[in-house]
Each structure stands twice: as C-alpha cells, then as structure tokens.
Amino acid sequence: MRNTFRGITFLIAIAVLSACSTGSNKGASDVSSSPESQNVVTVFAASSLTKSFTEIGKQFEVENPGTKIVFSFGASSTLAEQINSGAPADVFASASRKSMDSVSAEIPASKVFATNRVVVAFPVAKPLAAVIDLNNPAIKWVQCDHQVPCGSVADAALKADGVTGTPVSLEPDVKSVTGKLTTLEVDAAIIYATDVKSSGADFSFLEFSNLEKATTKYPIGVTLSASSKAQAFVDFALSDVGQKVLRDAGFGSPS
Amino acid sequence: MLMAKKSQVSPALAAVGFAGLLVVLLPVIALLSRVPWSNLAAQLTSESSINAIRVSIISSVLAALIAVVLGVPLAWYLARGPEVITKWLRPIVISPLVMPPTVAGLALLTLMGRNGLLGNFIYEQTGWAMPFTMAAVVLAGAFVGMPFLVLVVEAVFRQIPIELEEAAQTLGANPSRVFWRISFPLARGGVISGLVLAWARALGEFGATLTFAGSLPGVTRTLPMEVYVAMEVDPASAYSISAMLILIAVIVVFLLRSNLIQAFNGK
C-alpha cells in the first residue's frame, strides 16, 4: 500500500515535470472561442496596451450591453504567429507595422490608432544622467530581444544615440523587460513611455535624441472571420473616448 | 517462484489507454514532421544554437550535481529522520514541484537579487549580483530539479530493509558508516535516476530562468529560451532544437525505465 502511494506521488511528480518544463504561458490568456456568438469580440493586443485596452474594453462593454470583450495580450510577433496559425482573433492591435503586415492574409486592412515611443527608463532613486551612460559597463540595462518589435525599435533608437554597450539580457517581451526594472535588478530599461507611466512614480525616463527612430506606430485591424461587433470596437478605440484613454496612458496620437 | 499470469486487458480499457497514448504521441510526431531533417546539422551548428547548447549543458549539469550533492543527504534525512520533523520538512522540500516556474524565479530573485534578502548583502560587500549570470541559471535549475531527486531517492532509501542497517549498527558501525557502506550503495540506482531526472528538469526550465537570470545569448539563454525566440523568426531553428530536446527526453526516459519500475516496486 505504501509503495502504491509513493508510486502515485511519483507519477504526479512526473506529470508536473512534463507540464512545467516548458513553462511560460506568455502571449496566450483564456480566449473564448465561440464564433457563432455575435456578442464576443476577441482582441489580440500588444503587451504595452494591457492597461489602456482593458479600460477601453470595459467602457465599450458599458456602451454596448450584451457584448463581451476578451483580450489576449502578448508580444506582437507572437500574436501575429498565432493569428496566422488560425487563432480565433477578431481584432489585432499591434505594436509594430511588421507584425501587422505579416498577417495581411487574415487582416487585409489596418489603420494606425496610436503611437508609442521607447525611452530609457530608470528608478528615481538612482537616476541616469544621459543616454550615452548606457555605454558604461557598470550600468546594468536591459531591452527586448532584437527580433521582437520593442527590440527592433530600441535598437534603432540606441544606435542613433551612439550606444554601443551591451545589455545584460535580451528579454522576449516588454513586460519581462519592465519586470527587471521594477524589481530593481537593473539600472535602466528600454521600454515604452507608457510602460514607465504604468510603473508608477518611482520610475522616470530619458528621451532618445532621435524621436522619429524611437517612435513606433500601432496599427489596428479586423480579421476576415471577425464577429459583427469587431469593427465597432475598432471604431471605439479610434473615437475620442478611446483616444483619451490611450492619451492618458502615455500614447501619442495617430496623426 | 510462482509466475503470476498477466490479467488480460479489456478492449475498452485498451482503447481508452490508446487515446491517452495519442495525446502524448501525436503532438510530438507533428513537431518532428516539421523538422528540416536534411538541414539539421547546419541548424544545430548555427552560432545561436551552439551558444544555447553550451549554456544549457553547462548549467544543467552543474545544477544536477548540486541537486545530488545536497539532495541525497536531504533524502536520507527524510527517509530515516524523526517523523515529527520530516512530515513538515518533506512538503517544503517538494514545493518547487508545484510552484509555477515564474513564481520560483521571483522567489529566487527576492532572495538573491541585488536588493534580495541575501543578495543585497553580497552586492554591498563585493559588487557582484547573481542575476544575469550563468550562476543564476544553475541555481534556478537546482531549485526546480532537486525536488525530483529527493522524491526518487527518498523512496529508494525507504525500500532498504531497516534490518540491514540495524544489523550493521549492532555490529558497531556508526551512522556515517552505515550510510556509505550499506544504504548508499544499495540506493545507487535510485540516485542515478534522481540525478538524470534533476538534470532533465533543469535542462527544460524556462520561466524561473527567464525571471531570475534573463536571456542573454551565450551567457544565460538556454535551449528552451532559444526555441521561444526562434519560434517566430526562424522556425526551422526552433523545430531543430525542439527535435534535439525531444530526443534527449526520449533517451532519458529510456535510460530510466528500469529504475522507475524499481522505485515503484522496490526490486
């Protein structure tokens, strides 16, 4: 009897080993898939839109009773891959033109609804004097991996400012990068202005000198198989109400 | 010795069991079908792949060694120590098993980070902090791998008839001698299984490593992280590395098969 008990514990352990060893469930939250239902809009949105889009979603639900917005936040490149693999998204709000272009088969038309810019964020308790200080090997800083949207725009901005130093980590998405800053493990992080704002008063930032290189345009589009309220959600995000929420979060206007 | 006749399995149960097999087998087959077999060697010898392989192998082996050096004595204590203590100690030791990897990473960070309970002291004294170093990858691997080793090894220790150890003691052996001369040699198979399991678990770790150590190519970017980054941009590379990791998993399970049965039935 004892052996059986131990055996079962062992089996559970093996099960957990298999479940855990690939860890991470980034980029996928519970997406309700009921394509027949008119009243669920599934929105795939870049991580940086988490707070603002959740708020916009709430306001949309208030103005459109009976409609539910379901979000899946993640790195734009990951979400684009999921859409191309058939994920049931109705709306895609991307942090990069490149990711939106990669889903052109599913989303033929898109519109820029906001802009964001990367900045050099740092803890107020230990301020960074200038962007060029990132070349100092004593300064620990992080950015997104080069292949992810927030990483490629960071690369462009850093290059324009003459930063040749290397970060201590190349994170898979901007949330991980922000996490390294908020846990005070690093002295600086290349994240969006919106991320600094949502991290609270303990963090501030420096602007890059080349704002154009540091700015990224966020396109939004509706999928071919989208439910009926999807376009209404996009219009809402583009409306004064939606734009105000985005502006308050630190996003720039689309024009 | 009487050989018991194996009872027949009802077709219904076999069918359900087969469905269970498919749940595990089909995704793996699907993945393997996407692997660029003709190009495999080139994929696995690319700079990013080699970096990831090096980081993964070094860190997982070191993690497994730490797990075995610290875990075997711990398993011995759990097997033979006073029940009043071990019944509380055991769940604590096993807890990383059921902890979400990101939580494990955060726990490690709050201990050993620059501002961590212990890490802050070390940082103030030496200017060195563990995050973003390979040491962090090793610690994360040991943290998630050791519970497996302890689980297996304790089970194996418990199966050693206590009479053997008692007999040795009556003949004059002290506890240390009993352990090294009797218990440990008898548990060798279990220790090896535990070592391999801990190693495999450390190799596959993603969430804790990402949170605690970061993901810098050549320093802290392990094979699972490399797969994650390569997934969108270079799928061929992602599939190739995945094929290699699957092969490792199959070999591990194959090597452990008799030891697993042994752990269940006690020879």
Chai-1 contact restraints between the chains, C-beta under 6 A:
chainA,res_idxA,chainB,res_idxB,connection_type,confidence,min_distance_angstrom,max_distance_angstrom,comment,restraint_id
A,R6,B,A155,contact,1.0,0.0,6.0,A-B,restraint_1
A,G7,B,F264,contact,1.0,0.0,6.0,A-B,restraint_2
A,A13,B,L97,contact,1.0,0.0,6.0,A-B,restraint_3
A,A13,B,L151,contact,1.0,0.0,6.0,A-B,restraint_4
A,V16,B,L97,contact,1.0,0.0,6.0,A-B,restraint_5
A,L17,B,R201,contact,1.0,0.0,6.0,A-B,restraint_6
A,C20,B,P101,contact,1.0,0.0,6.0,A-B,restraint_7
A,S21,B,G204,contact,1.0,0.0,6.0,A-B,restraint_8
A,G23,B,P101,contact,1.0,0.0,6.0,A-B,restraint_9
A,G23,B,F206,contact,1.0,0.0,6.0,A-B,restraint_10
A,G23,B,G207,contact,1.0,0.0,6.0,A-B,restraint_11
A,S24,B,F206,contact,1.0,0.0,6.0,A-B,restraint_12
A,S24,B,G207,contact,1.0,0.0,6.0,A-B,restraint_13
A,S77,B,E232,contact,1.0,0.0,6.0,A-B,restraint_14
A,E81,B,E232,contact,1.0,0.0,6.0,A-B,restraint_15
A,D145,B,V229,contact,1.0,0.0,6.0,A-B,restraint_16
A,Q147,B,V233,contact,1.0,0.0,6.0,A-B,restraint_17
A,V168,B,F132,contact,1.0,0.0,6.0,A-B,restraint_18
A,S169,B,F132,contact,1.0,0.0,6.0,A-B,restraint_19
A,S169,B,G214,contact,1.0,0.0,6.0,A-B,restraint_20
A,S169,B,S215,contact,1.0,0.0,6.0,A-B,restraint_21
A,S169,B,L216,contact,1.0,0.0,6.0,A-B,restraint_22
A,L170,B,S215,contact,1.0,0.0,6.0,A-B,restraint_23
A,L170,B,L216,contact,1.0,0.0,6.0,A-B,restraint_24
A,E171,B,S215,contact,1.0,0.0,6.0,A-B,restraint_25
A,P172,B,Y228,contact,1.0,0.0,6.0,A-B,restraint_26
A,T183,B,L109,contact,1.0,0.0,6.0,A-B,restraint_27
A,L184,B,N115,contact,1.0,0.0,6.0,A-B,restraint_28
A,E185,B,G113,contact,1.0,0.0,6.0,A-B,restraint_29
A,E185,B,R114,contact,1.0,0.0,6.0,A-B,restraint_30
A,E185,B,P131,contact,1.0,0.0,6.0,A-B,restraint_31
